[in-house]
Amino acid sequence: MILNRAAIAAKGFLSPEIDSARLQLRSELATLFADAEAVSDRITASLFAADVSHYGEHEISALSFWLRCLGVCQGGLLLAERGMAAEGLTLLRSGFEFLFFGAASLADPSVFKSLTNGHDFERRKQAREMIREGRDGGHLTEEQIALLGGVEDDVDNPKAGLSAFDAAKIAGLGFLYASAYRGLSMMASHATMAGADSVLEGQPDGSVKAVFGPSMRKVEITIGLIARCLKIGEEHFTPLLVRHT
């Protein structure tokens, strides 16, 4: 890409050059963007046309996850078209997770109960952790600790919720978990060496400098994965949406 590097060095991704990057990427990768946007448009139209008034609770839960997946994928495209592939991939990992849980909810209605238990389990776990760390570190007042204690009292002994791996397996998406989801965990979302390899670059004079701004790097991969996530989700959710349209 041809960009004003001085402007980027001053403001990073907040530079006005981000608009120039978007235009260039849109032009160079027009076919890829068109493919991803076409499936996104189809899904968006089908969701707005659906009548959810007769959905069962597990179907409403599933559709909610699918809506989140769509929003995440569209957000990833907005980042990718601005040369922010690493950030888009970080977001996309959540998109796959929403897909797993949504598709699992459709495949097995009992997943809904597991998700409910998981919500209570995490609330209780967070309250306990906050009480322990807050009391020891002096971060919380006794009144705040008492309020958090009330959260513990609100739930009995909930079980931990379904894992993303188990959800993917129930949905028949185990390979997608093993490939895309785990890959994105390693290369984008988590603090790993692979996740940090895009921010430094060797220079011709032997120096190493920060590379922070719009880039073509991994943009094609990002767009392709977004389209893949949406297409797989479309296969799982179209029968539900057609049935209730």
ZIGI-V944026 format. One record per residue. N is the residue number from 0. RES is the residue in three letters. OMEGA is omega in degrees with one decimal (none if undefined). Layout:
N/RES/OMEGA
N/RES/OMEGA
This chain:
0/MET/177.1
1/ILE/-176.2
2/LEU/174.6
3/ASN/-174.6
4/ARG/178.1
5/ALA/178.9
6/ALA/179.1
7/ILE/179.4
8/ALA/-179.7
9/ALA/-172.4
10/LYS/179.6
11/GLY/-178.8
12/PHE/178.7
13/LEU/178.6
14/SER/174.2
15/PRO/178.6
16/GLU/179.5
17/ILE/179.2
18/ASP/176.3
19/SER/177.8
20/ALA/-179.1
21/ARG/-179.6
22/LEU/-179.4
23/GLN/-179.9
24/LEU/177.9
25/ARG/-179.4
26/SER/-175.6
27/GLU/-176.0
28/LEU/-174.2
29/ALA/-177.5
30/THR/179.0
31/LEU/179.3
32/PHE/-178.8
33/ALA/179.4
34/ASP/-179.3
35/ALA/-178.7
36/GLU/179.1
37/ALA/179.2
38/VAL/177.0
39/SER/179.5
40/ASP/179.7
41/ARG/-178.2
42/ILE/-179.9
43/THR/-179.9
44/ALA/-178.8
45/SER/179.5
46/LEU/179.2
47/PHE/-178.9
48/ALA/-173.7
49/ALA/172.8
50/ASP/-174.4
51/VAL/-173.8
52/SER/-178.2
53/HIS/-179.8
54/TYR/169.4
55/GLY/-176.0
56/GLU/179.5
57/HIS/177.8
58/GLU/176.0
59/ILE/177.1
60/SER/-179.7
61/ALA/-178.8
62/LEU/178.2
63/SER/177.0
64/PHE/180.0
65/TRP/175.6
66/LEU/177.1
67/ARG/178.0
68/CYS/179.2
69/LEU/179.7
70/GLY/178.7
71/VAL/-179.6
72/CYS/177.2
73/GLN/175.4
74/GLY/177.4
75/GLY/177.0
76/LEU/178.3
77/LEU/177.4
78/LEU/-177.8
79/ALA/-177.4
80/GLU/176.0
81/ARG/178.1
82/GLY/-179.9
83/MET/-174.4
84/ALA/-178.3
85/ALA/178.7
86/GLU/177.1
87/GLY/178.4
88/LEU/176.6
89/THR/178.9
90/LEU/-175.2
91/LEU/177.4
92/ARG/176.7
93/SER/177.7
94/GLY/177.1
95/PHE/179.9
96/GLU/176.0
97/PHE/178.0
98/LEU/-179.1
99/PHE/-176.6
100/PHE/177.3
101/GLY/-179.6
102/ALA/177.7
103/ALA/179.0
104/SER/176.5
105/LEU/-176.5
106/ALA/-176.1
107/ASP/-178.1
108/PRO/-179.5
109/SER/177.0
110/VAL/-179.7
111/PHE/179.4
112/LYS/178.1
113/SER/178.9
114/LEU/177.1
115/THR/177.1
116/ASN/-179.1
117/GLY/177.5
118/HIS/179.4
119/ASP/179.5
120/PHE/-178.2
121/GLU/176.6
122/ARG/-179.0
123/ARG/-179.9
124/LYS/179.3
125/GLN/179.8
126/ALA/-179.9
127/ARG/-179.7
128/GLU/179.9
129/MET/178.4
130/ILE/-177.5
131/ARG/-177.5
132/GLU/-179.3
133/GLY/178.7
134/ARG/-178.0
135/ASP/-177.1
136/GLY/-179.8
137/GLY/-177.6
138/HIS/-174.8
139/LEU/173.3
140/THR/178.1
141/GLU/178.1
142/GLU/178.7
143/GLN/177.7
144/ILE/178.7
145/ALA/178.2
146/LEU/178.0
147/LEU/176.3
148/GLY/177.3
149/GLY/176.5
150/VAL/177.4
151/GLU/-177.5
152/ASP/-177.4
153/ASP/-176.6
154/VAL/-179.3
155/ASP/177.7
156/ASN/-175.7
157/PRO/176.8
158/LYS/175.6
159/ALA/-178.4
160/GLY/177.8
161/LEU/176.7
162/SER/177.4
163/ALA/178.1
164/PHE/-179.6
165/ASP/178.1
166/ALA/178.8
167/ALA/179.6
168/LYS/179.0
169/ILE/-178.3
170/ALA/-176.4
171/GLY/-177.0
172/LEU/-177.2
173/GLY/-179.5
174/PHE/177.8
175/LEU/175.9
176/TYR/-175.7
177/ALA/-176.9
178/SER/-174.0
179/ALA/-173.9
180/TYR/179.6
181/ARG/177.5
182/GLY/178.7
183/LEU/175.6
184/SER/-175.5
185/MET/-170.8
186/MET/-175.0
187/ALA/-168.1
188/SER/-174.4
189/HIS/179.7
190/ALA/-179.6
191/THR/176.5
192/MET/179.0
193/ALA/-179.3
194/GLY/-177.3
195/ALA/-172.7
196/ASP/-175.6
197/SER/-173.1
198/VAL/176.7
199/LEU/-176.6
200/GLU/177.2
201/GLY/-179.5
202/GLN/-179.8
203/PRO/-179.1
204/ASP/178.4
205/GLY/179.0
206/SER/176.8
207/VAL/-176.2
208/LYS/177.7
209/ALA/174.4
210/VAL/-172.2
211/PHE/-178.9
212/GLY/-178.3
213/PRO/-177.8
214/SER/175.0
215/MET/-172.1
216/ARG/176.1
217/LYS/179.6
218/VAL/180.0
219/GLU/178.3
220/ILE/-178.1
221/THR/-179.5
222/ILE/179.7
223/GLY/179.2
224/LEU/177.2
225/ILE/178.8
226/ALA/179.8
227/ARG/179.2
228/CYS/-178.3
229/LEU/-178.7
230/LYS/177.9
231/ILE/177.8
232/GLY/179.2
233/GLU/178.7
234/GLU/-177.5
235/HIS/-170.6
236/PHE/180.0
237/THR/178.6
238/PRO/178.6
239/LEU/-175.8
240/LEU/178.4
241/VAL/-178.6
242/ARG/-174.3
243/HIS/-179.8
244/THR/none
